[in-house]
Amino acid sequence: MSLLGSFDIGATGLTAQAMRLNVISSNIANVDSVSGPDGRAYRARQVVFSALPSTNAAGSGVAVTEIRESREPFRREYRPGHPKADAAGYVDMPNVNPVEEMVNMISAQRSYQMNIEAMNVSRQLMLKTLDLGK
Amino acid sequence: MNAVPKYDSLVFHEAALKLRTRRQEILANNLANSDTPGYKARDIDFAKTLENELAGKSRFPNSIPLALTHQAHIAIKPSMEDPGLLYRVPNQPSMDGNTVDGDIELSQFTKNSVFTEAALTFLGGTIRSRLSAITGQAS
């Protein structure tokens, strides 16, 4: 049934946006992490969205297909006393841009709200369909 | 204008309701893909599609299967691409090639849901009036 379909599509949107928010939180939390499991500074991560192939020509939502690391160069800070400083006294800091992350977060929030709104409307219509003929 | 409606109201509102819920799904898909790079917003021409549906025309005119007259013939899967599913013309280009405008989609979605509710009300009214005609008493 179609209305249930639009419910599922909304759910895929919520899942994808929630994953995007997770990644943003991780980036913000690691804004000062100079070393990770590989011994290097943290690299900002980004989700990659792609539209799911449609089974019924209307489409069936969105999915996160990949989480990619940013290729931007590390932020170099001059801190000669730092334990991770190189010979010249520079430390590689994560390439997380806090402004970008905050803007991304607002965008994710709006998209999440939009999907919730659509699902609420579908729910009301489904309830109304149950009352048909009464 | 005809005094007698062209289609039975039960048939008409059922077709309208079916199409409304389909459009609801298409618009929900647009909303879910509002951040997908390269995604193009889709929509249908409601009036035209409803007219086709009521006239009994197939939604997939290219889906007639090939006749297989020999065992070595290979069956081709008919195209599932709906020709009535159009692309929305964007009024503000976006860097990543996405043409979903959240405001337009949400307003269309809300409008569509109001019309769906109207179709449900009409259909309910028709059912109620037929029931009262059958039972001979107001329900």
Interface residues (C-beta under 8 A of the other chain):
Chain A: M1 S2 L3 G5 S6 I9 G10 T12 G13 A16 Q17 R20 F49 S50 A51 S54 A57 A58 G59 S60 G61 V62 S107 A108 R110 S111 M114 N115 E117 A118 V121 S122 Q124 L125 K128 T129 D131 L132 G133 K134
Chain B: K18 T21 R22 Q24 E25 I26 L27 A28 N29 L31 A32 N33 S34 D35 T36 P37 Y39 R42 M80 E81 D82 L85 G102 E105 L106 F109 T110 S113 T116 E117 L120 L123 G124 I127 R128 L131
